[in-house]
Amino acid sequence: MKNDISALNIVAPVTGTVIPIQEVSDEVFSKKLMGDGLGINPTEGKIVSPIKGEVVLVAQTKHAIGIKNENGVELLIHLGIDTVELNGKPFEINIKEGDQVEVGQYLGSMNLDMIKEAGKENTVIVAITNSANILKSIDFNLGHIEVNNDMAILNLTVHKKVKSKSSNYSELANNIIDNVGGKENINNVIHCITRLRFYLKDESKANDSTISNLDGVIDIAKSAGQYQVVIGPAVGDVFDEVVKILGIDSENNDVEKVDTSNMSTGEKIKNGINSFIGIITGSMAPIIGILSASGIIKGMMSLMVSFHWMSPTGNANLILTAMSDAVFYFLPILIGFNAAKRMGGNPTLCAVIGGVIAYPTIIAATGKNLNILSIGNFNFPYVSYTYSIFPMILAAWIATKMEKKLKQIIPSFLQALINPMIIILVVSAITLLATGPIITWAAFSLASGIQALLSINTAIFGAIIDGFYQVLVIFGLHWGIVPLFVNDFATIGHSYLFAIVSITMVGQGGAALAVAMKTKNKSLKSLGYAAAISAFCGVTEPAIYGINLRYKKTFICANIGSAVGGFIIGLLHVNMWSIAGSIIGLPSFINPKGIDGSFYGAVLATIAALAVAFILTYVWGFNDQMQASNKREKPVNPGKVVSKAV
C-alpha cells in the first residue's frame, strides 16, 4: 500500500528556548517512550494550542494537555517535570476535554516562579504520542522562540487506517493483571499521567518480558515498592478497566488501605515499617529544601560575623536570624500540617495543635524549668518543642484517628464546632503531658547514641558510610536515614552524621564533571556539566541517574572519592551546624561561635572527594567507547502516596 506524505505545521505553545527532546531531564520523554517531539524552556507562562483539534486530555492536576487533530496526530503538552506533585497549583487551564481548539488559541497559564520555588523544572514538552505510526521526521530550529510563532514542521506518513495499540483497554487490563501474578498478587494499584503503579505481594510472580511486549505497554519499571507499567496517554482508560476487574474504588484508592489480612507476619511487619517510614518522610520531605535554604543563611551569617562583616547584635543579624530560624522555631506547625495531609487527616487542625506546643509562652516556661503540674513527687515539666519532629507526628496521628471516630459519634450539624474543640483539648494535653516529653527525651537519647557510635572509629565509619550511601539512594533507602540527622539538628543543634553524608554529593559531582570534560559527545558534555553543577548545589539525581550509574565504573569512582572524603571528615571529627550539603553548603560547617577546625576539615574533605572522583573517572572510569546502559528510574519518596513521575 502506498503511503500519503503530508506535513503539519505546529506553533510554539509558550515563549522560550527550544531544545531537543533528548535533552529533557525525564527519561520517559528523553528516551521517546511517549513519542518523538521537543522541549521548550519557557520564559513566560502563557500557553496556547500548537495545532487545531479536539482536546482529548486535561490531567486532573492540570499539568498535561492532550490534543488530537482531524488527521489523527496526537500531541501531549506536558507542563514541567514532575509537576504532578504540585496538584495543579501553578496552573490555570481554560479548556476541558471535548473542546475544539484553534491554532494559537489561549489554553491557560503556568506560574513559572511557583514551579521553580517548589524545586521543579518548568520545561514544557511537546510529544507526538503516536509518532511511531504517523511521523516520518521533525524539522525545527533550536533557540529562542515566541509563543504562537512557527516552531516545527511534522513530516507525516499517514496510513489509510491506523489501529491504536491500546484500543481494547479491557483486554489489555486483563493481560496486565494476569501477568503481574493475578488479582490475588495485587495489594493495590494507583496511576499517574502515564503509568499504572502496582503494589504487589510478590514482584517475582510478575512476567516482565510478557508485560513489556503487550500491545499498549511502553515499558516497565520497578521502584520503591511499586511495579510500574508505562502505558502513556491511555493510562486513565486502562486504569478504569483494571479497577473494575479488581473491584477497587478508584475515587478512594489509597496505598495506605492495603489489605494485610492475607499477609504473613513478615509481610505485615515489612508493610508496617514502610508505612511508618512513609509517614515520617512524607511529613518532612516538603520542608527539607526549606531547611537547607535556612541552613545556608545560618552558615553565611556565621561567616559574616566571623570576619566582622556583620555585628552579632545589629539589626541585620536580628532580621537574618528570624529568616533562618523561622522554619525551625515553627517546625511543629509545619510537621503537623504535612503529617495530617500524609495520613488523610485535617492539616489545618494539626497545624493549630503544632502552634499550641510551640506557643511562645510555653517555650518561655521551659526556659524557667517550670512544671505543668505535679502529682505527688512526680512532675510534668514544660518541654521545648521548637525544632521538634516526632512529638508532632504522633500528635497528628492521634488527631487523625480521633477525628474519624468523632465523625461516627457526633451529629453532623455539630461536627464543625465540637470535633475541633475536643481534638485540640485532648491531643494538646496528651502531647504536653505525656507523649511529647517521652518522645523528646527518646530523641535526645537517639542523637546521643549516634554521636557515641560515631566516636568509636569515626574515620572508618565515615569511609564506609560515604562509600555506600549513594547505593542506598539508588534504591530509595536513604529516606530511612534522613530522620536521623534531622533529629540531630532538632535536638542538639549539629550533626556529625550529616557532615559525613554531605560529602557524597561532591563525589558524584566530581565524577560527572570528569565525564563532561573528557567526552567529545556534545549532548553528554552538556548533561555532564549540568549534572555536576546540580550535585555541587546539593542535588545529585541528575549526576547519578543521568551519567554515573549508566557507566558503572563512573559510579564506582564517585563512591571511592566520597569514601576518601568521608574518611577525612571522620578523622578530623568535622561537625556541621545546619542542613545544607555539598559545596554550596560549606558555610554550614562554620561553628556559630566562630570558624574552627570543622570548616577547614570540610574544605579539605571536599577537595579530596572532588579530586579523587574526578581523577579516577578521567583516567579509568570513563571513555567515549563505553556503552551506556539504560537510565535507571529515580526512586519515589516513600512519603508520597500518589506517584509523582510524569
DATAPE-V259532 format. One record per residue. RES is the residue in one small letter. PHI is phi as a letter, one per 30 degrees, with the letter a starting at -180 (NA if undefined). D_LAST is the distance of its C-alpha to the last C-alpha in Angstrom with 2 decimals. Layout:
res=RES phi=PHI d_last=D_LAST
res=RES phi=PHI d_last=D_LAST
//
This chain:
res=m phi=NA d_last=37.14
res=k phi=d d_last=36.88
res=n phi=c d_last=33.60
res=d phi=c d_last=33.54
res=i phi=c d_last=32.03
res=s phi=b d_last=30.74
res=a phi=b d_last=28.64
res=l phi=b d_last=26.28
res=n phi=d d_last=26.08
res=i phi=b d_last=22.97
res=v phi=c d_last=23.15
res=a phi=d d_last=21.01
res=p phi=d d_last=18.79
res=v phi=b d_last=19.33
res=t phi=d d_last=21.89
res=g phi=l d_last=20.97
res=t phi=c d_last=21.05
res=v phi=d d_last=19.87
res=i phi=b d_last=18.51
res=p phi=d d_last=17.97
res=i phi=d d_last=14.53
res=q phi=d d_last=15.59
res=e phi=c d_last=15.66
res=v phi=d d_last=12.06
res=s phi=d d_last=11.05
res=d phi=b d_last=7.90
res=e phi=d d_last=9.64
res=v phi=d d_last=7.73
res=f phi=d d_last=8.90
res=s phi=d d_last=11.93
res=k phi=d d_last=13.26
res=k phi=i d_last=13.02
res=l phi=d d_last=11.62
res=m phi=c d_last=10.36
res=g phi=j d_last=13.77
res=d phi=d d_last=15.73
res=g phi=l d_last=15.49
res=l phi=a d_last=15.57
res=g phi=b d_last=14.27
res=i phi=b d_last=16.17
res=n phi=d d_last=16.74
res=p phi=d d_last=18.04
res=t phi=c d_last=21.31
res=e phi=b d_last=21.57
res=g phi=c d_last=19.48
res=k phi=d d_last=21.00
res=i phi=b d_last=18.86
res=v phi=b d_last=20.73
res=s phi=d d_last=20.32
res=p phi=d d_last=20.46
res=i phi=b d_last=22.37
res=k phi=d d_last=24.57
res=g phi=l d_last=23.37
res=e phi=c d_last=22.15
res=v phi=d d_last=19.08
res=v phi=c d_last=17.55
res=l phi=a d_last=14.34
res=v phi=b d_last=13.79
res=a phi=e d_last=10.96
res=q phi=e d_last=12.85
res=t phi=c d_last=11.16
res=k phi=i d_last=12.13
res=h phi=c d_last=9.19
res=a phi=b d_last=9.10
res=i phi=b d_last=12.45
res=g phi=c d_last=13.78
res=i phi=b d_last=17.38
res=k phi=b d_last=19.83
res=n phi=c d_last=23.23
res=e phi=d d_last=26.57
res=n phi=c d_last=26.47
res=g phi=j d_last=23.33
res=v phi=d d_last=20.95
res=e phi=c d_last=17.41
res=l phi=c d_last=15.29
res=l phi=c d_last=11.69
res=i phi=c d_last=11.64
res=h phi=c d_last=8.33
res=l phi=c d_last=9.77
res=g phi=j d_last=8.94
res=i phi=c d_last=6.79
res=d phi=i d_last=5.51
res=t phi=d d_last=7.63
res=v phi=e d_last=6.79
res=e phi=d d_last=9.33
res=l phi=d d_last=11.85
res=n phi=h d_last=12.53
res=g phi=i d_last=13.37
res=k phi=d d_last=16.10
res=p phi=d d_last=15.76
res=f phi=c d_last=15.61
res=e phi=b d_last=18.58
res=i phi=c d_last=18.07
res=n phi=c d_last=21.44
res=i phi=b d_last=20.77
res=k phi=b d_last=20.01
res=e phi=d d_last=19.39
res=g phi=j d_last=22.60
res=d phi=d d_last=23.62
res=q phi=c d_last=25.10
res=v phi=b d_last=24.23
res=e phi=c d_last=26.20
res=v phi=e d_last=25.35
res=g phi=i d_last=24.89
res=q phi=d d_last=24.80
res=y phi=d d_last=23.37
res=l phi=c d_last=20.11
res=g phi=l d_last=19.64
res=s phi=b d_last=18.80
res=m phi=b d_last=16.48
res=n phi=d d_last=18.18
res=l phi=d d_last=17.61
res=d phi=d d_last=19.81
res=m phi=d d_last=18.07
res=i phi=d d_last=14.67
res=k phi=d d_last=16.73
res=e phi=d d_last=18.71
res=a phi=d d_last=15.80
res=g phi=i d_last=15.19
res=k phi=c d_last=11.99
res=e phi=d d_last=12.02
res=n phi=c d_last=12.59
res=t phi=e d_last=12.14
res=v phi=c d_last=11.97
res=i phi=c d_last=10.90
res=v phi=c d_last=13.15
res=a phi=c d_last=12.57
res=i phi=d d_last=15.40
res=t phi=d d_last=13.83
res=n phi=c d_last=17.39
res=s phi=d d_last=18.62
res=a phi=d d_last=20.10
res=n phi=c d_last=22.49
res=i phi=b d_last=23.44
res=l phi=c d_last=22.74
res=k phi=c d_last=25.52
res=s phi=a d_last=24.53
res=i phi=b d_last=23.17
res=d phi=c d_last=25.59
res=f phi=a d_last=24.40
res=n phi=c d_last=25.66
res=l phi=d d_last=23.95
res=g phi=j d_last=24.67
res=h phi=d d_last=25.03
res=i phi=b d_last=24.72
res=e phi=c d_last=25.49
res=v phi=e d_last=23.61
res=n phi=i d_last=25.02
res=n phi=d d_last=26.68
res=d phi=e d_last=26.50
res=m phi=c d_last=23.55
res=a phi=a d_last=23.61
res=i phi=c d_last=25.47
res=l phi=c d_last=23.93
res=n phi=d d_last=26.68
res=l phi=c d_last=26.36
res=t phi=c d_last=28.01
res=v phi=c d_last=28.38
res=h phi=d d_last=29.75
res=k phi=d d_last=31.92
res=k phi=b d_last=29.75
res=v phi=c d_last=26.31
res=k phi=d d_last=25.39
res=s phi=d d_last=21.79
res=k phi=d d_last=20.69
res=s phi=c d_last=19.26
res=s phi=d d_last=22.07
res=n phi=c d_last=23.47
res=y phi=d d_last=20.80
res=s phi=d d_last=23.46
res=e phi=d d_last=24.64
res=l phi=d d_last=21.24
res=a phi=d d_last=20.58
res=n phi=d d_last=24.04
res=n phi=d d_last=23.62
res=i phi=d d_last=20.50
res=i phi=e d_last=22.33
res=d phi=d d_last=25.45
res=n phi=c d_last=23.89
res=v phi=c d_last=22.12
res=g phi=j d_last=25.64
res=g phi=i d_last=26.33
res=k phi=e d_last=26.15
res=e phi=d d_last=28.23
res=n phi=c d_last=25.74
res=i phi=c d_last=22.85
res=n phi=d d_last=22.87
res=n phi=a d_last=19.88
res=v phi=b d_last=16.58
res=i phi=b d_last=13.59
res=h phi=a d_last=10.39
res=c phi=c d_last=6.99
res=i phi=d d_last=5.98
res=t phi=b d_last=6.50
res=r phi=b d_last=8.27
res=l phi=d d_last=11.62
res=r phi=b d_last=12.29
res=f phi=c d_last=16.05
res=y phi=c d_last=18.45
res=l phi=c d_last=21.32
res=k phi=d d_last=24.87
res=d phi=b d_last=25.42
res=e phi=d d_last=22.71
res=s phi=d d_last=25.61
res=k phi=d d_last=26.32
res=a phi=d d_last=23.12
res=n phi=c d_last=23.96
res=d phi=e d_last=21.21
res=s phi=d d_last=22.86
res=t phi=d d_last=23.60
res=i phi=d d_last=20.12
res=s phi=d d_last=18.50
res=n phi=c d_last=21.29
res=l phi=d d_last=21.01
res=d phi=d d_last=20.80
res=g phi=j d_last=17.44
res=v phi=c d_last=15.64
res=i phi=d d_last=13.82
res=d phi=a d_last=13.81
res=i phi=b d_last=14.02
res=a phi=b d_last=13.15
res=k phi=b d_last=14.98
res=s phi=a d_last=14.30
res=a phi=h d_last=16.08
res=g phi=i d_last=17.77
res=q phi=c d_last=14.96
res=y phi=c d_last=15.44
res=q phi=c d_last=12.15
res=v phi=c d_last=12.69
res=v phi=d d_last=10.22
res=i phi=c d_last=11.51
res=g phi=j d_last=9.69
res=p phi=d d_last=10.68
res=a phi=d d_last=13.48
res=v phi=e d_last=11.76
res=g phi=d d_last=13.39
res=d phi=d d_last=16.70
res=v phi=d d_last=16.61
res=f phi=e d_last=15.75
res=d phi=e d_last=18.70
res=e phi=d d_last=20.93
res=v phi=d d_last=19.99
res=v phi=d d_last=20.88
res=k phi=d d_last=23.99
res=i phi=d d_last=25.11
res=l phi=d d_last=24.51
res=g phi=i d_last=26.01
res=i phi=c d_last=23.28
res=d phi=d d_last=23.09
res=s phi=d d_last=19.53
res=e phi=d d_last=20.38
res=n phi=b d_last=21.31
res=n phi=d d_last=19.09
res=d phi=b d_last=18.93
res=v phi=d d_last=18.73
res=e phi=d d_last=21.86
res=k phi=c d_last=23.80
res=v phi=d d_last=23.99
res=d phi=d d_last=27.43
res=t phi=c d_last=29.45
res=s phi=d d_last=32.71
res=n phi=c d_last=32.62
res=m phi=d d_last=31.36
res=s phi=d d_last=33.83
res=t phi=e d_last=34.91
res=g phi=d d_last=32.91
res=e phi=d d_last=29.70
res=k phi=d d_last=30.43
res=i phi=d d_last=31.01
res=k phi=d d_last=27.77
res=n phi=d d_last=25.84
res=g phi=d d_last=27.81
res=i phi=d d_last=27.15
res=n phi=d d_last=23.37
res=s phi=d d_last=23.59
res=f phi=d d_last=25.92
res=i phi=d d_last=23.83
res=g phi=d d_last=20.79
res=i phi=d d_last=22.94
res=i phi=d d_last=24.25
res=t phi=d d_last=21.09
res=g phi=d d_last=19.36
res=s phi=d d_last=22.44
res=m phi=c d_last=22.45
res=a phi=e d_last=18.96
res=p phi=d d_last=18.58
res=i phi=c d_last=21.88
res=i phi=e d_last=21.91
res=g phi=d d_last=21.12
res=i phi=d d_last=23.86
res=l phi=d d_last=26.23
res=s phi=d d_last=25.76
res=a phi=d d_last=26.40
res=s phi=d d_last=29.45
res=g phi=d d_last=30.56
res=i phi=d d_last=30.61
res=i phi=d d_last=32.73
res=k phi=d d_last=35.06
res=g phi=d d_last=35.41
res=m phi=d d_last=36.26
res=m phi=d d_last=38.77
res=s phi=d d_last=40.44
res=l phi=d d_last=40.66
res=m phi=d d_last=42.24
res=v phi=d d_last=44.69
res=s phi=d d_last=45.66
res=f phi=c d_last=46.55
res=h phi=i d_last=48.26
res=w phi=d d_last=45.96
res=m phi=b d_last=45.51
res=s phi=d d_last=47.93
res=p phi=d d_last=46.85
res=t phi=c d_last=48.53
res=g phi=d d_last=47.65
res=n phi=d d_last=45.55
res=a phi=d d_last=42.75
res=n phi=d d_last=42.45
res=l phi=d d_last=42.57
res=i phi=d d_last=39.75
res=l phi=d d_last=37.52
res=t phi=d d_last=38.30
res=a phi=d d_last=37.12
res=m phi=d d_last=33.85
res=s phi=d d_last=33.23
res=d phi=c d_last=34.62
res=a phi=e d_last=33.09
res=v phi=d d_last=29.89
res=f phi=d d_last=32.15
res=y phi=d d_last=34.93
res=f phi=c d_last=32.77
res=l phi=e d_last=30.43
res=p phi=e d_last=31.60
res=i phi=d d_last=30.48
res=l phi=d d_last=26.94
res=i phi=d d_last=26.76
res=g phi=e d_last=28.24
res=f phi=d d_last=25.73
res=n phi=d d_last=22.67
res=a phi=d d_last=24.41
res=a phi=d d_last=25.31
res=k phi=d d_last=21.84
res=r phi=d d_last=20.63
res=m phi=c d_last=23.56
res=g phi=i d_last=23.52
res=g phi=c d_last=26.60
res=n phi=c d_last=27.76
res=p phi=e d_last=26.23
res=t phi=d d_last=28.94
res=l phi=d d_last=31.72
res=c phi=d d_last=30.68
res=a phi=d d_last=30.39
res=v phi=d d_last=33.98
res=i phi=d d_last=35.10
res=g phi=d d_last=33.59
res=g phi=d d_last=35.68
res=v phi=d d_last=38.73
res=i phi=d d_last=38.65
res=a phi=c d_last=37.90
res=y phi=d d_last=40.60
res=p phi=e d_last=42.77
res=t phi=d d_last=46.04
res=i phi=d d_last=44.85
res=i phi=d d_last=43.73
res=a phi=d d_last=47.17
res=a phi=d d_last=48.91
res=t phi=d d_last=47.13
res=g phi=d d_last=48.66
res=k phi=c d_last=52.09
res=n phi=h d_last=51.72
res=l phi=d d_last=52.40
res=n phi=c d_last=51.96
res=i phi=d d_last=50.40
res=l phi=a d_last=53.19
res=s phi=b d_last=55.53
res=i phi=b d_last=56.79
res=g phi=i d_last=59.90
res=n phi=c d_last=59.12
res=f phi=c d_last=55.38
res=n phi=c d_last=53.44
res=f phi=c d_last=49.97
res=p phi=d d_last=49.10
res=y phi=d d_last=46.63
res=v phi=b d_last=43.65
res=s phi=d d_last=41.40
res=y phi=c d_last=37.78
res=t phi=d d_last=36.48
res=y phi=i d_last=34.04
res=s phi=c d_last=33.70
res=i phi=b d_last=30.68
res=f phi=d d_last=31.82
res=p phi=e d_last=34.45
res=m phi=d d_last=32.04
res=i phi=d d_last=29.45
res=l phi=d d_last=32.35
res=a phi=d d_last=33.57
res=a phi=d d_last=30.23
res=w phi=d d_last=30.33
res=i phi=d d_last=33.93
res=a phi=d d_last=33.22
res=t phi=d d_last=30.39
res=k phi=d d_last=32.69
res=m phi=d d_last=35.60
res=e phi=d d_last=33.78
res=k phi=d d_last=32.96
res=k phi=d d_last=36.61
res=l phi=d d_last=38.09
res=k phi=d d_last=36.27
res=q phi=d d_last=38.19
res=i phi=c d_last=41.48
res=i phi=d d_last=41.69
res=p phi=e d_last=42.33
res=s phi=e d_last=39.41
res=f phi=d d_last=41.49
res=l phi=c d_last=42.09
res=q phi=d d_last=38.69
res=a phi=d d_last=37.45
res=l phi=c d_last=40.46
res=i phi=d d_last=41.62
res=n phi=e d_last=38.39
res=p phi=d d_last=37.29
res=m phi=d d_last=40.90
res=i phi=d d_last=41.34
res=i phi=d d_last=38.05
res=i phi=d d_last=38.71
res=l phi=d d_last=42.28
res=v phi=d d_last=41.69
res=v phi=d d_last=38.53
res=s phi=d d_last=39.80
res=a phi=d d_last=43.16
res=i phi=d d_last=41.76
res=t phi=d d_last=39.60
res=l phi=d d_last=42.45
res=l phi=c d_last=45.13
res=a phi=b d_last=43.58
res=t phi=d d_last=39.99
res=g phi=e d_last=39.41
res=p phi=e d_last=42.42
res=i phi=d d_last=41.92
res=i phi=d d_last=38.27
res=t phi=d d_last=39.09
res=w phi=d d_last=41.97
res=a phi=d d_last=39.88
res=a phi=d d_last=37.21
res=f phi=d d_last=40.04
res=s phi=d d_last=41.36
res=l phi=d d_last=38.02
res=a phi=d d_last=37.76
res=s phi=d d_last=41.38
res=g phi=d d_last=40.85
res=i phi=d d_last=38.07
res=q phi=d d_last=40.38
res=a phi=d d_last=43.18
res=l phi=d d_last=41.09
res=l phi=d d_last=40.12
res=s phi=d d_last=43.78
res=i phi=d d_last=44.90
res=n phi=a d_last=43.80
res=t phi=d d_last=41.16
res=a phi=d d_last=41.13
res=i phi=d d_last=40.46
res=f phi=e d_last=37.97
res=g phi=d d_last=36.10
res=a phi=d d_last=36.05
res=i phi=d d_last=34.80
res=i phi=e d_last=32.03
res=d phi=d d_last=30.78
res=g phi=d d_last=31.21
res=f phi=c d_last=28.85
res=y phi=e d_last=26.59
res=q phi=d d_last=23.68
res=v phi=d d_last=24.00
res=l phi=d d_last=23.21
res=v phi=d d_last=20.11
res=i phi=e d_last=18.90
res=f phi=c d_last=19.21
res=g phi=i d_last=18.11
res=l phi=d d_last=21.76
res=h phi=d d_last=22.48
res=w phi=d d_last=21.28
res=g phi=d d_last=24.59
res=i phi=c d_last=26.54
res=v phi=e d_last=25.06
res=p phi=d d_last=27.23
res=l phi=d d_last=30.30
res=f phi=d d_last=30.36
res=v phi=d d_last=29.18
res=n phi=d d_last=32.12
res=d phi=e d_last=34.35
res=f phi=d d_last=33.69
res=a phi=d d_last=34.04
res=t phi=c d_last=37.35
res=i phi=c d_last=39.19
res=g phi=i d_last=37.54
res=h phi=a d_last=36.71
res=s phi=a d_last=35.06
res=y phi=d d_last=36.36
res=l phi=d d_last=33.36
res=f phi=d d_last=30.78
res=a phi=e d_last=33.19
res=i phi=d d_last=32.85
res=v phi=d d_last=29.07
res=s phi=e d_last=28.55
res=i phi=d d_last=30.15
res=t phi=d d_last=27.53
res=m phi=d d_last=25.20
res=v phi=d d_last=28.04
res=g phi=e d_last=28.49
res=q phi=d d_last=24.93
res=g phi=d d_last=25.30
res=g phi=d d_last=28.73
res=a phi=d d_last=27.63
res=a phi=d d_last=24.85
res=l phi=d d_last=27.51
res=a phi=d d_last=29.94
res=v phi=d d_last=27.61
res=a phi=d d_last=27.08
res=m phi=d d_last=30.86
res=k phi=c d_last=31.88
res=t phi=d d_last=29.64
res=k phi=c d_last=30.72
res=n phi=d d_last=27.31
res=k phi=d d_last=26.27
res=s phi=d d_last=22.52
res=l phi=d d_last=22.83
res=k phi=d d_last=25.26
res=s phi=d d_last=23.00
res=l phi=d d_last=20.14
res=g phi=d d_last=22.84
res=y phi=d d_last=24.28
res=a phi=d d_last=21.01
res=a phi=d d_last=20.11
res=a phi=d d_last=23.72
res=i phi=d d_last=23.81
res=s phi=d d_last=20.67
res=a phi=d d_last=22.37
res=f phi=d d_last=25.62
res=c phi=c d_last=23.97
res=g phi=j d_last=22.78
res=v phi=c d_last=19.16
res=t phi=c d_last=19.40
res=e phi=e d_last=15.94
res=p phi=e d_last=16.04
res=a phi=d d_last=19.57
res=i phi=d d_last=19.07
res=y phi=d d_last=16.07
res=g phi=d d_last=16.64
res=i phi=b d_last=20.41
res=n phi=e d_last=22.57
res=l phi=d d_last=21.29
res=r phi=d d_last=21.02
res=y phi=c d_last=24.70
res=k phi=h d_last=25.92
res=k phi=e d_last=29.19
res=t phi=d d_last=27.40
res=f phi=d d_last=25.77
res=i phi=d d_last=29.26
res=c phi=d d_last=30.79
res=a phi=d d_last=28.36
res=n phi=d d_last=29.27
res=i phi=d d_last=32.97
res=g phi=e d_last=32.84
res=s phi=d d_last=31.18
res=a phi=d d_last=33.88
res=v phi=d d_last=36.60
res=g phi=d d_last=35.22
res=g phi=d d_last=35.01
res=f phi=d d_last=38.60
res=i phi=d d_last=39.87
res=i phi=e d_last=38.12
res=g phi=d d_last=39.79
res=l phi=d d_last=43.08
res=l phi=c d_last=43.47
res=h phi=h d_last=42.20
res=v phi=d d_last=39.74
res=n phi=c d_last=38.49
res=m phi=b d_last=35.65
res=w phi=c d_last=35.84
res=s phi=a d_last=32.37
res=i phi=d d_last=28.70
res=a phi=a d_last=27.66
res=g phi=c d_last=27.47
res=s phi=i d_last=27.76
res=i phi=d d_last=29.92
res=i phi=d d_last=28.84
res=g phi=c d_last=29.91
res=l phi=e d_last=33.42
res=p phi=e d_last=35.04
res=s phi=d d_last=33.89
res=f phi=d d_last=36.59
res=i phi=d d_last=39.30
res=n phi=d d_last=41.51
res=p phi=e d_last=42.00
res=k phi=d d_last=45.71
res=g phi=k d_last=45.56
res=i phi=d d_last=44.33
res=d phi=b d_last=45.40
res=g phi=d d_last=44.82
res=s phi=d d_last=41.24
res=f phi=d d_last=40.09
res=y phi=d d_last=42.08
res=g phi=d d_last=40.98
res=a phi=d d_last=37.31
res=v phi=d d_last=37.95
res=l phi=d d_last=39.77
res=a phi=d d_last=37.07
res=t phi=d d_last=34.37
res=i phi=d d_last=36.52
res=a phi=d d_last=37.26
res=a phi=d d_last=33.69
res=l phi=d d_last=32.61
res=a phi=d d_last=35.69
res=v phi=d d_last=35.62
res=a phi=d d_last=31.96
res=f phi=d d_last=32.45
res=i phi=d d_last=35.78
res=l phi=e d_last=34.89
res=t phi=d d_last=31.78
res=y phi=d d_last=33.73
res=v phi=d d_last=36.72
res=w phi=b d_last=35.33
res=g phi=d d_last=31.60
res=f phi=a d_last=30.38
res=n phi=a d_last=31.66
res=d phi=d d_last=30.35
res=q phi=d d_last=31.69
res=m phi=d d_last=29.26
res=q phi=c d_last=26.65
res=a phi=d d_last=23.15
res=s phi=d d_last=21.48
res=n phi=d d_last=17.92
res=k phi=d d_last=15.42
res=r phi=d d_last=14.94
res=e phi=d d_last=11.73
res=k phi=d d_last=11.82
res=p phi=d d_last=13.23
res=v phi=d d_last=11.97
res=n phi=d d_last=14.50
res=p phi=d d_last=16.72
res=g phi=d d_last=17.53
res=k phi=c d_last=14.36
res=v phi=d d_last=14.94
res=v phi=c d_last=11.76
res=s phi=e d_last=8.65
res=k phi=c d_last=6.63
res=a phi=d d_last=3.78
res=v phi=h d_last=0.00
//
